[in-house]
Amino acid sequence: MSSPAYTDLYLWINGQKLSGGGRAHSAVINPFDGSTLGQMPHATADDLQAALASSEQGFKAWRAVTAWQRAAVIERAVAWLRERSAQLEELLTLEVGKPLAEARMELGLTLESMTWCAEEAKRIYGRTLEPRIPHGRMVVSREPVGPVAAFAPWNVPALLTGRKIAAALAAGCSMVIKPSEETPATCLMIAEAFAAAGLPSGVLNVVLGEPDFISRTLLASKVIRKVSFTGPEPVGRQLAKLAAENITPITMELGGHGPVIVCDDADVEAAAAASVPNKFFNAGASCIAPTRFYVQDAVYDRFVAAFVAGAKAIKLGSGFDPETRMGPLANARRLVAMERLIGDAVARGAKLETGGKRVEGDGFFWEPTVLTHVPEDADIMNHEPFGPVATISRFTELDDAIELANRLPFGLGAYAFTQSLSRAHQLADRIESGMVGINTYYFGMPEGPFGGVKQSGYGSENGTEGIDAYLVTKFVHIV
């Protein structure tokens, strides 16, 4: 299958497409071959002020719309996207490089999450308290927090823009969203769906351009009442500081460094068979990707052999080739990171079981890589690799494995494999992570909260917690 044509890029402000007008532009790069997909216009200071003013007015109108009407708009946007699912899947593959099968999976999760938000809009409940004064009324209500500034990364751009937008709109908020410079077209297609669904102008604005300039401008404004960010921890720290200036609440998902504990009573072959595709999904660029595998002595050799064989069998290539199981990395920065992290590990004594180098050619391809005997002080054991590399270490006592899993200041997704119910409960209780999977890697359901602890951020998306993040509590006492 040949690659489809890329879409024109624009800013979406107050229901208008803006692109030319002397604005600066930068190239969006195809990770498969390094070619230019399109030119992305950069928002100016005037553009950002227009987006803020539009969002402020849009919020006043949207908060007055009933929950049933808000839900209907979201549902119509989902239907619009479903009818054009093939086009959006192709955009995801073009921008990120992921195989079409993975793009299809991401889109399915996106539409499911958006549908969940539409349904939850009708279940934003308050409560009535018993009055202390005869004939009085004491009411607790839940109200939309206000205009939201949202920032989404490049790795799963449909899901991480779709669920932010849908949750905020379900709660009655307006939003200014900035997608990644690498994946702007995916976000714009979702915005187009909401416009087609009848969302009033100004309720959703999309701005593109230089991240630091946009974030500083938006977060400095008193218009913004809430921030939602998914991305790397250093950027999250900076945004938290900016948000603190106006005491603006912020939800942050800052990635992790997923530990996996494989106990000696686990179904080893099944654990390895599940681990390989989840490790190398999206070329390893997933915030909940399993990365640090700790395997008990008795089953260590079997697990390593099965995992390495699975990694070697992965076929690299174009995301449009149905035989491809892993596409390129999203950008050249990830190639540099892989070289540095793997080189450091090998220099410190790690054994390279397979992979370990860039694939020759114009694209950003890196071989699926497995390292063993990696010392805990190696950079790759302390910094999220966000790429197609796994480390496998052995342990003897379960207490030691849990200590190693908890050693880092991150806690987003963590996993364990055991057939012992007692061990499963112990692992679930003692692992320090916002999400723990026992004999599973699946956290994608929209009804379950998605978020981390420690330096993986705070707050959650998905579930009732995801809607609650865009609400404030009001207590009304009438006598």
LODRENKE-98958 format. One record per residue (C-alpha): residue number from 1; chain; residue in three letters; x, y, z. Coordinates in steps of 0.1 Angstrom, whole numbers, plus 5000, padded with zeros to 4 digits. Each point is the difference from the previous one (the first is absolute). Layout:
residues N
MARLO   n chain res   px   py   pz
MARLO NUM     A Ala    X    Y    Z
...
***
This chain:
residues 479
MARLO   n chain res   px   py   pz
MARLO   1     A Met 5000 5000 5000
MARLO   2     A Ser 5014 5034 4991
MARLO   3     A Ser 5000 5028 5025
MARLO   4     A Pro 4969 5024 4998
MARLO   5     A Ala 5003 5037 4996
MARLO   6     A Tyr 5005 5021 5031
MARLO   7     A Thr 4975 5026 5010
MARLO   8     A Asp 5004 5038 5000
MARLO   9     A Leu 5008 5014 5035
MARLO  10     A Tyr 4985 5030 5016
MARLO  11     A Leu 4991 5016 5034
MARLO  12     A Trp 4964 4995 5010
MARLO  13     A Ile 4989 5032 5019
MARLO  14     A Asn 4964 5010 5006
MARLO  15     A Gly 4988 4977 4973
MARLO  16     A Gln 5024 5014 4974
MARLO  17     A Lys 5029 4983 4982
MARLO  18     A Leu 5031 5022 5001
MARLO  19     A Ser 5033 4992 4982
MARLO  20     A Gly 5017 5027 4979
MARLO  21     A Gly 5001 5036 5010
MARLO  22     A Gly 5038 5002 5004
MARLO  23     A Arg 5001 4974 5027
MARLO  24     A Ala 5031 4980 5005
MARLO  25     A His 4999 4963 4989
MARLO  26     A Ser 5019 4968 5008
MARLO  27     A Ala 5001 4967 4983
MARLO  28     A Val 4981 4969 5012
MARLO  29     A Ile 5023 4970 4992
MARLO  30     A Asn 4990 4965 4989
MARLO  31     A Pro 5019 4977 5024
MARLO  32     A Phe 5000 4972 4974
MARLO  33     A Asp 5023 5017 4975
MARLO  34     A Gly 5008 5034 5014
MARLO  35     A Ser 4980 5019 4973
MARLO  36     A Thr 4979 5030 5007
MARLO  37     A Leu 4963 4993 5005
MARLO  38     A Gly 4989 5036 5002
MARLO  39     A Gln 5006 5035 5014
MARLO  40     A Met 4986 5009 5034
MARLO  41     A Pro 4991 5036 5007
MARLO  42     A His 5011 5015 5033
MARLO  43     A Ala 4975 5019 5022
MARLO  44     A Thr 5010 5036 5006
MARLO  45     A Ala 4994 5020 5032
MARLO  46     A Asp 4968 5014 4984
MARLO  47     A Asp 4989 4965 4991
MARLO  48     A Leu 5003 4989 5035
MARLO  49     A Gln 4982 5030 5014
MARLO  50     A Ala 4972 4993 4975
MARLO  51     A Ala 4998 4964 5011
MARLO  52     A Leu 4998 5010 5037
MARLO  53     A Ala 4973 5026 4993
MARLO  54     A Ser 4981 4975 4979
MARLO  55     A Ser 5003 4973 5027
MARLO  56     A Glu 4988 5024 5026
MARLO  57     A Gln 4968 5008 4980
MARLO  58     A Gly 4996 4964 4990
MARLO  59     A Phe 5000 4989 5036
MARLO  60     A Lys 4972 5024 5009
MARLO  61     A Ala 4978 4985 4973
MARLO  62     A Trp 5010 4964 5004
MARLO  63     A Arg 4995 4998 5038
MARLO  64     A Ala 4964 5009 4994
MARLO  65     A Val 4994 4971 4977
MARLO  66     A Thr 4984 4970 5017
MARLO  67     A Ala 5019 4968 5006
MARLO  68     A Trp 4978 4981 4976
MARLO  69     A Gln 5008 5025 4972
MARLO  70     A Arg 5037 4999 5008
MARLO  71     A Ala 4999 4962 4998
MARLO  72     A Ala 4982 5002 4967
MARLO  73     A Val 5027 5022 4985
MARLO  74     A Ile 5028 4976 5011
MARLO  75     A Glu 4981 4970 4987
MARLO  76     A Arg 4995 5017 4966
MARLO  77     A Ala 5038 5007 4999
MARLO  78     A Val 5007 4964 5007
MARLO  79     A Ala 4977 4989 4972
MARLO  80     A Trp 5017 5025 4976
MARLO  81     A Leu 5034 4985 5009
MARLO  82     A Arg 4988 4965 4998
MARLO  83     A Glu 4988 5006 4964
MARLO  84     A Arg 5034 5013 4991
MARLO  85     A Ser 5020 4975 5021
MARLO  86     A Ala 5022 4989 4971
MARLO  87     A Gln 5011 5036 4994
MARLO  88     A Leu 5009 5006 5036
MARLO  89     A Glu 5018 4967 5003
MARLO  90     A Glu 5021 5010 4970
MARLO  91     A Leu 5008 5034 5016
MARLO  92     A Leu 5012 4982 5032
MARLO  93     A Thr 5022 4977 4979
MARLO  94     A Leu 5014 5029 4980
MARLO  95     A Glu 5008 5022 5030
MARLO  96     A Val 5011 4975 5026
MARLO  97     A Gly 5012 4972 4977
MARLO  98     A Lys 4981 4973 5019
MARLO  99     A Pro 4985 4970 4981
MARLO 100     A Leu 4964 5004 4988
MARLO 101     A Ala 4990 4972 5024
MARLO 102     A Glu 5012 5021 5029
MARLO 103     A Ala 4984 5031 4986
MARLO 104     A Arg 4967 4981 4997
MARLO 105     A Met 5004 4989 5037
MARLO 106     A Glu 5007 5036 5011
MARLO 107     A Leu 4970 5014 4981
MARLO 108     A Gly 4978 4973 5016
MARLO 109     A Leu 5011 5010 5035
MARLO 110     A Thr 4996 5037 4991
MARLO 111     A Leu 4964 4996 4988
MARLO 112     A Glu 4991 4978 5030
MARLO 113     A Ser 5015 5026 5024
MARLO 114     A Met 4981 5028 4983
MARLO 115     A Thr 4968 4981 5002
MARLO 116     A Trp 5006 4993 5037
MARLO 117     A Cys 5003 5037 5006
MARLO 118     A Ala 4968 5007 4982
MARLO 119     A Glu 4982 4975 5022
MARLO 120     A Glu 5016 5014 5031
MARLO 121     A Ala 4989 5035 4992
MARLO 122     A Lys 4965 4989 5011
MARLO 123     A Arg 5013 4987 5033
MARLO 124     A Ile 5017 5030 5015
MARLO 125     A Tyr 4982 4999 5033
MARLO 126     A Gly 4997 5024 5030
MARLO 127     A Arg 4983 4992 5032
MARLO 128     A Thr 4975 5015 5025
MARLO 129     A Leu 5008 5003 5037
MARLO 130     A Glu 4975 5000 5028
MARLO 131     A Pro 4994 5036 5010
MARLO 132     A Arg 5008 5013 5035
MARLO 133     A Ile 4973 5026 4997
MARLO 134     A Pro 4963 4991 4993
MARLO 135     A His 4991 5004 4964
MARLO 136     A Gly 5036 5008 4990
MARLO 137     A Arg 5020 4984 4972
MARLO 138     A Met 5035 4988 5000
MARLO 139     A Val 5012 4989 4966
MARLO 140     A Val 5034 4989 4987
MARLO 141     A Ser 5004 5005 4963
MARLO 142     A Arg 5027 4991 4974
MARLO 143     A Glu 5008 5026 4975
MARLO 144     A Pro 5025 5003 4970
MARLO 145     A Val 5033 5016 5011
MARLO 146     A Gly 5003 5022 4970
MARLO 147     A Pro 5022 5004 4969
MARLO 148     A Val 5027 4973 4998
MARLO 149     A Ala 5035 5001 4985
MARLO 150     A Ala 5010 4965 4988
MARLO 151     A Phe 5033 4987 4987
MARLO 152     A Ala 5002 4966 4983
MARLO 153     A Pro 5031 4980 4989
MARLO 154     A Trp 5008 4982 4967
MARLO 155     A Asn 5000 4964 5009
MARLO 156     A Val 4962 4993 5001
MARLO 157     A Pro 4986 5032 4986
MARLO 158     A Ala 4965 4989 4994
MARLO 159     A Leu 4994 4985 5034
MARLO 160     A Leu 5017 5027 5020
MARLO 161     A Thr 4983 5029 4982
MARLO 162     A Gly 4966 4982 4996
MARLO 163     A Arg 4995 4991 5036
MARLO 164     A Lys 5012 5034 5013
MARLO 165     A Ile 4976 5019 4977
MARLO 166     A Ala 4971 4977 5007
MARLO 167     A Ala 5004 5000 5038
MARLO 168     A Ala 5002 5038 5001
MARLO 169     A Leu 4971 5005 4977
MARLO 170     A Ala 4979 4974 5020
MARLO 171     A Ala 5006 5020 5032
MARLO 172     A Gly 4989 5033 4983
MARLO 173     A Cys 5035 5015 4995
MARLO 174     A Ser 5015 5016 4969
MARLO 175     A Met 5036 4992 4989
MARLO 176     A Val 5030 5013 4983
MARLO 177     A Ile 5021 4970 4990
MARLO 178     A Lys 5036 4999 4987
MARLO 179     A Pro 5009 4967 4983
MARLO 180     A Ser 5036 4989 4994
MARLO 181     A Glu 5019 5016 4972
MARLO 182     A Glu 5005 4965 4986
MARLO 183     A Thr 4963 4990 4999
MARLO 184     A Pro 4978 5031 4994
MARLO 185     A Ala 4977 4986 4972
MARLO 186     A Thr 4986 4973 5023
MARLO 187     A Cys 4988 5025 5025
MARLO 188     A Leu 4986 5023 4973
MARLO 189     A Met 4979 4971 4986
MARLO 190     A Ile 4985 4995 5034
MARLO 191     A Ala 4992 5037 5003
MARLO 192     A Glu 4984 4998 4965
MARLO 193     A Ala 4978 4972 5013
MARLO 194     A Phe 4987 5022 5028
MARLO 195     A Ala 4994 5029 4977
MARLO 196     A Ala 4980 4977 4977
MARLO 197     A Ala 4981 4988 5031
MARLO 198     A Gly 4988 5035 5008
MARLO 199     A Leu 5023 5011 5027
MARLO 200     A Pro 4997 5038 5003
MARLO 201     A Ser 5029 5020 4987
MARLO 202     A Gly 5025 5009 5028
MARLO 203     A Val 4993 4970 5022
MARLO 204     A Leu 5030 4981 4985
MARLO 205     A Asn 5031 5018 4986
MARLO 206     A Val 5031 4983 4986
MARLO 207     A Val 5033 5019 5000
MARLO 208     A Leu 5032 4988 4985
MARLO 209     A Gly 5036 5012 5003
MARLO 210     A Glu 5029 5004 5024
MARLO 211     A Pro 4992 4982 5032
MARLO 212     A Asp 5017 5023 5026
MARLO 213     A Phe 4985 5032 4985
MARLO 214     A Ile 4965 4985 4998
MARLO 215     A Ser 5000 4985 5035
MARLO 216     A Arg 5014 5032 5017
MARLO 217     A Thr 4974 5021 4982
MARLO 218     A Leu 4970 4978 5008
MARLO 219     A Leu 5009 4993 5036
MARLO 220     A Ala 5007 5037 5007
MARLO 221     A Ser 4965 5009 4991
MARLO 222     A Lys 4973 5003 5027
MARLO 223     A Val 4976 4985 4974
MARLO 224     A Ile 5014 4965 5005
MARLO 225     A Arg 4985 4983 5030
MARLO 226     A Lys 5014 4965 4995
MARLO 227     A Val 5031 4983 4984
MARLO 228     A Ser 5003 4965 4986
MARLO 229     A Phe 5034 4987 4989
MARLO 230     A Thr 5013 4967 4988
MARLO 231     A Gly 5038 4999 4993
MARLO 232     A Pro 5035 4998 5014
MARLO 233     A Glu 5007 5008 5037
MARLO 234     A Pro 5023 5030 4994
MARLO 235     A Val 4973 5018 4980
MARLO 236     A Gly 4974 4990 5027
MARLO 237     A Arg 5021 5017 5027
MARLO 238     A Gln 5002 5032 4979
MARLO 239     A Leu 4962 5000 4994
MARLO 240     A Ala 4993 4994 5036
MARLO 241     A Lys 5021 5031 5009
MARLO 242     A Leu 4982 5021 4974
MARLO 243     A Ala 4966 4987 5012
MARLO 244     A Ala 5009 5008 5036
MARLO 245     A Glu 5003 5037 4992
MARLO 246     A Asn 4962 5002 4995
MARLO 247     A Ile 4993 4971 5024
MARLO 248     A Thr 4986 4981 4970
MARLO 249     A Pro 4993 4963 5006
MARLO 250     A Ile 5018 4976 4977
MARLO 251     A Thr 4997 4964 4991
MARLO 252     A Met 5033 4985 4990
MARLO 253     A Glu 5010 4966 4986
MARLO 254     A Leu 5038 5001 4998
MARLO 255     A Gly 5009 4965 4988
MARLO 256     A Gly 5017 4972 5020
MARLO 257     A His 5025 4972 4998
MARLO 258     A Gly 4978 4969 5001
MARLO 259     A Pro 5013 4972 5022
MARLO 260     A Val 4989 4964 4994
MARLO 261     A Ile 5005 4973 5026
MARLO 262     A Val 4998 4964 4987
MARLO 263     A Cys 4998 4975 5028
MARLO 264     A Asp 5012 4964 4999
MARLO 265     A Asp 4964 4987 5001
MARLO 266     A Ala 4989 5020 4969
MARLO 267     A Asp 4991 4986 4967
MARLO 268     A Val 5033 5010 4985
MARLO 269     A Glu 4993 4995 4964
MARLO 270     A Ala 4966 5018 5002
MARLO 271     A Ala 5017 5029 5019
MARLO 272     A Ala 5027 5004 4973
MARLO 273     A Ala 4974 4997 4972
MARLO 274     A Ala 4980 5028 5016
MARLO 275     A Ser 5031 5021 5009
MARLO 276     A Val 5016 5002 4965
MARLO 277     A Pro 4971 5018 4982
MARLO 278     A Asn 4993 5023 5029
MARLO 279     A Lys 5036 5010 5003
MARLO 280     A Phe 5005 5007 4963
MARLO 281     A Phe 4965 5015 4994
MARLO 282     A Asn 5003 5034 4984
MARLO 283     A Ala 5038 4993 4997
MARLO 284     A Gly 5002 5002 5038
MARLO 285     A Ala 4987 5035 5001
MARLO 286     A Ser 4973 4995 5027
MARLO 287     A Cys 4999 5015 5034
MARLO 288     A Ile 4988 4966 5015
MARLO 289     A Ala 5024 4979 4979
MARLO 290     A Pro 5016 4971 5020
MARLO 291     A Thr 5037 5006 5001
MARLO 292     A Arg 5018 4987 5031
MARLO 293     A Phe 4994 4963 5002
MARLO 294     A Tyr 5009 4983 5033
MARLO 295     A Val 4998 4962 4996
MARLO 296     A Gln 5004 4974 5028
MARLO 297     A Asp 5030 4978 4999
MARLO 298     A Ala 4982 4967 4992
MARLO 299     A Val 4983 5013 4968
MARLO 300     A Tyr 5025 5027 4990
MARLO 301     A Asp 5017 4980 4971
MARLO 302     A Arg 4967 4988 4986
MARLO 303     A Phe 4985 5036 5000
MARLO 304     A Val 5031 5015 4984
MARLO 305     A Ala 5001 4974 4973
MARLO 306     A Ala 4963 5005 4992
MARLO 307     A Phe 5001 5038 5002
MARLO 308     A Val 5031 5003 4978
MARLO 309     A Ala 4985 4976 4974
MARLO 310     A Gly 4968 5021 4999
MARLO 311     A Ala 5020 5032 4996
MARLO 312     A Lys 5021 4985 4971
MARLO 313     A Ala 4968 4990 4982
MARLO 314     A Ile 4986 5036 4999
MARLO 315     A Lys 4998 5012 4964
MARLO 316     A Leu 5009 5037 4995
MARLO 317     A Gly 4987 5020 4971
MARLO 318     A Ser 4975 5025 4987
MARLO 319     A Gly 4968 5003 5021
MARLO 320     A Phe 4980 4996 4968
MARLO 321     A Asp 5015 4965 4994
MARLO 322     A Pro 4976 4974 5017
MARLO 323     A Glu 5030 4978 5009
MARLO 324     A Thr 5017 5028 5020
MARLO 325     A Arg 5000 4995 5038
MARLO 326     A Met 5020 5030 5010
MARLO 327     A Gly 5005 5033 4982
MARLO 328     A Pro 5027 5027 5004
MARLO 329     A Leu 5006 5022 5030
MARLO 330     A Ala 4981 5033 4997
MARLO 331     A Asn 5029 5023 4997
MARLO 332     A Ala 5038 5002 4998
MARLO 333     A Arg 5002 5009 5036
MARLO 334     A Arg 4990 4965 5010
MARLO 335     A Leu 5028 4985 4980
MARLO 336     A Val 5025 5021 5018
MARLO 337     A Ala 4985 4990 5034
MARLO 338     A Met 5002 4963 4991
MARLO 339     A Glu 5036 5002 4990
MARLO 340     A Arg 5009 5018 5032
MARLO 341     A Leu 4980 4978 5024
MARLO 342     A Ile 5010 4966 4984
MARLO 343     A Gly 5036 5011 4996
MARLO 344     A Asp 5002 5010 5036
MARLO 345     A Ala 4985 4967 5012
MARLO 346     A Val 5024 4979 4979
MARLO 347     A Ala 5029 5020 5012
MARLO 348     A Arg 4990 4992 5036
MARLO 349     A Gly 4999 4963 4993
MARLO 350     A Ala 4966 4993 4986
MARLO 351     A Lys 4996 4971 4975
MARLO 352     A Leu 4984 5008 4967
MARLO 353     A Glu 4977 4970 4992
MARLO 354     A Thr 4986 5014 4968
MARLO 355     A Gly 4997 5033 4981
MARLO 356     A Gly 5018 5030 5012
MARLO 357     A Lys 5005 5021 4969
MARLO 358     A Arg 4983 5023 4975
MARLO 359     A Val 4987 4985 4968
MARLO 360     A Glu 5017 5015 4970
MARLO 361     A Gly 4978 5023 4978
MARLO 362     A Asp 4982 5033 5000
MARLO 363     A Gly 4974 4991 5027
MARLO 364     A Phe 5003 5000 5037
MARLO 365     A Phe 5002 4962 5005
MARLO 366     A Trp 5016 4983 5030
MARLO 367     A Glu 5003 4963 5005
MARLO 368     A Pro 4980 4984 5028
MARLO 369     A Thr 5026 4997 5028
MARLO 370     A Val 5003 4978 5030
MARLO 371     A Leu 5027 5005 5027
MARLO 372     A Thr 5008 4977 5029
MARLO 373     A His 5024 5004 5030
MARLO 374     A Val 4994 5037 5001
MARLO 375     A Pro 5012 5017 5032
MARLO 376     A Glu 4975 5021 5018
MARLO 377     A Asp 5022 5031 4997
MARLO 378     A Ala 4998 4999 4962
MARLO 379     A Asp 4982 5030 4985
MARLO 380     A Ile 4974 4977 4984
MARLO 381     A Met 4990 4987 5034
MARLO 382     A Asn 4994 5035 5013
MARLO 383     A His 4986 5019 4970
MARLO 384     A Glu 4970 4991 4980
MARLO 385     A Pro 5013 4988 4966
MARLO 386     A Phe 4967 5005 4981
MARLO 387     A Gly 5013 4978 4973
MARLO 388     A Pro 5003 4963 4989
MARLO 389     A Val 5023 4987 5026
MARLO 390     A Ala 4994 4977 5030
MARLO 391     A Thr 5023 4991 5029
MARLO 392     A Ile 4997 4966 5017
MARLO 393     A Ser 5015 4994 5035
MARLO 394     A Arg 4998 4971 5024
MARLO 395     A Phe 4989 4999 5036
MARLO 396     A Thr 4998 4974 5027
MARLO 397     A Glu 4977 5013 5028
MARLO 398     A Leu 4967 5018 4991
MARLO 399     A Asp 5007 5027 5026
MARLO 400     A Asp 5031 5009 4980
MARLO 401     A Ala 4981 5002 4967
MARLO 402     A Ile 4973 5023 5016
MARLO 403     A Glu 5027 5022 5014
MARLO 404     A Leu 5016 5003 4965
MARLO 405     A Ala 4966 5007 4984
MARLO 406     A Asn 4994 5028 5025
MARLO 407     A Arg 5035 5014 4999
MARLO 408     A Leu 4994 5027 4975
MARLO 409     A Pro 4980 5033 5006
MARLO 410     A Phe 4975 4989 4973
MARLO 411     A Gly 4968 4981 5004
MARLO 412     A Leu 4977 4998 4970
MARLO 413     A Gly 4995 4964 4987
MARLO 414     A Ala 5015 4970 5017
MARLO 415     A Tyr 4994 4963 4994
MARLO 416     A Ala 5005 4966 5015
MARLO 417     A Phe 4995 4963 4990
MARLO 418     A Thr 4991 4974 5025
MARLO 419     A Gln 4975 4971 5004
MARLO 420     A Ser 5000 5005 5038
MARLO 421     A Leu 4970 5019 5013
MARLO 422     A Ser 5020 5009 5032
MARLO 423     A Arg 5028 5014 4979
MARLO 424     A Ala 4976 5019 4978
MARLO 425     A His 4985 5018 5029
MARLO 426     A Gln 5034 5007 5015
MARLO 427     A Leu 5013 5014 4967
MARLO 428     A Ala 4968 5021 4995
MARLO 429     A Asp 5003 5015 5035
MARLO 430     A Arg 5038 5006 5001
MARLO 431     A Ile 5008 5013 4965
MARLO 432     A Glu 5001 5038 5000
MARLO 433     A Ser 4982 5008 4968
MARLO 434     A Gly 4968 5017 4989
MARLO 435     A Met 4991 4969 4979
MARLO 436     A Val 5010 4964 5007
MARLO 437     A Gly 4993 4972 4976
MARLO 438     A Ile 5002 4964 5013
MARLO 439     A Asn 5003 4975 4971
MARLO 440     A Thr 4988 5028 4976
MARLO 441     A Tyr 5013 5031 4983
MARLO 442     A Tyr 4966 5015 4993
MARLO 443     A Phe 4992 5034 5015
MARLO 444     A Gly 4982 5015 4970
MARLO 445     A Met 4963 4997 5011
MARLO 446     A Pro 4984 5034 5003
MARLO 447     A Glu 4981 4992 5032
MARLO 448     A Gly 5033 4995 5019
MARLO 449     A Pro 5021 5030 5012
MARLO 450     A Phe 5033 5005 4982
MARLO 451     A Gly 5026 5018 5020
MARLO 452     A Gly 5032 4997 5020
MARLO 453     A Val 5016 5007 5034
MARLO 454     A Lys 5033 5015 5011
MARLO 455     A Gln 5017 5018 4971
MARLO 456     A Ser 4977 4984 4975
MARLO 457     A Gly 4976 5028 5007
MARLO 458     A Tyr 4967 5005 5017
MARLO 459     A Gly 4963 4998 4991
MARLO 460     A Ser 4984 4975 4976
MARLO 461     A Glu 4985 4998 4966
MARLO 462     A Asn 4972 4975 4992
MARLO 463     A Gly 4974 4988 5024
MARLO 464     A Thr 4979 5022 5022
MARLO 465     A Glu 5033 5016 5012
MARLO 466     A Gly 5007 5012 4964
MARLO 467     A Ile 4967 5020 5000
MARLO 468     A Asp 5004 5011 5036
MARLO 469     A Ala 5033 5017 4990
MARLO 470     A Tyr 4981 5026 4981
MARLO 471     A Leu 4974 5008 5027
MARLO 472     A Val 5000 5021 5031
MARLO 473     A Thr 4978 4996 5031
MARLO 474     A Lys 4975 5026 5011
MARLO 475     A Phe 4981 5000 5033
MARLO 476     A Val 4967 5020 5000
MARLO 477     A His 4981 5006 5033
MARLO 478     A Ile 4965 5016 4996
MARLO 479     A Val 4979 5011 5030
***
